[in-house]
Amino acid sequence: MNEGAGKGGPTVMRWSRVGSDPWFLAALLAGPAGWGVVAVWLDATPDVSRVVSAPGLFLLVVLVYPLLEELVFRGLLQGWLRRHWARAGPVGGLTWANVCSALAFALTHLIYQPWRWAMLVFFPGLIFGFFRDRYDSVWPGVVLHSYYNLGIFLLVPRLV
């Protein structure tokens, strides 16, 4: 499953490989699909003016939070769980480490989001964790997380 690993162990992740990965491209396309569902569910329309009217919040939500959350949940927690549960088999193609880190990620969102919304965060957490396992790197997840947060930032002002 680890596309970033060579015969002698992990190698440097190559963005050209990530960018041509059909799974990564599908995850990118899932962003607008998810935003569309959210827009219909909440009767929301994008508000691009928020980037200018709240630039500090924009930077936090789209750059800082995704980086910090991916380093903590996929880098530290999922990495630690992978090392300690190396023998545990996959769950539907996902590692137990991924499932547990995605659950912790969702539960943490309960601190500042409504419970239904926080629980929905579980699914993107699985996607970010999938790429953590696939490339042995948090960077694909950071990119996706930032991208997903961008759409939510523009659509749902009361949640961020």
Residue pairs with C-beta under 8 A, 6 or more apart in sequence:
1 133
1 134
2 10
2 133
2 134
2 135
2 136
3 17
3 21
3 134
3 135
4 10
4 11
4 12
4 13
4 14
4 17
4 134
4 135
4 136
4 137
5 11
5 136
10 136
13 135
13 136
13 137
13 139
13 140
17 135
18 24
18 131
18 135
18 140
19 25
21 134
23 130
23 131
23 134
24 131
24 140
24 144
27 127
27 131
27 144
28 144
28 147
30 127
31 144
31 147
31 148
31 151
32 151
34 124
34 148
34 151
35 151
35 152
35 155
38 44
38 151
38 152
38 155
38 156
39 45
39 46
39 155
42 155
42 156
44 155
44 156
45 155
46 151
46 154
46 155
47 154
47 155
47 157
48 154
50 57
50 58
50 153
50 154
50 157
51 58
51 154
57 153
57 160
58 153
61 149
61 152
61 153
61 160
62 146
62 149
62 150
62 153
63 146
65 149
66 142
66 145
66 146
66 149
67 142
67 146
69 105
69 145
70 128
70 132
70 138
70 141
70 142
70 145
71 138
73 101
73 102
73 104
73 105
73 108
73 125
73 128
73 129
74 101
74 128
74 129
74 132
74 138
74 141
75 132
75 138
77 97
77 100
77 101
77 104
78 95
78 97
78 98
78 100
78 101
78 129
78 132
78 133
79 97
79 132
81 95
81 96
81 97
81 100
81 101
82 95
82 97
82 133
85 95
85 96
85 97
88 95
88 96
88 97
89 96
90 96
91 99
94 126
94 129
94 130
94 133
95 129
95 133
97 129
97 133
98 126
98 129
98 130
98 132
98 133
99 126
99 129
101 125
101 129
102 122
102 123
102 125
102 126
102 128
102 129
103 122
103 125
105 121
105 122
105 125
106 118
106 119
106 120
106 121
106 122
106 125
107 118
109 117
109 118
109 121
110 118
113 121
113 159
114 159
117 159
124 144
124 145
124 148
127 141
127 144
128 140
128 141
128 144
128 145
129 141
131 137
131 140
131 141
131 144
132 138
132 140
132 141
134 140
149 160
152 159
152 160
153 160
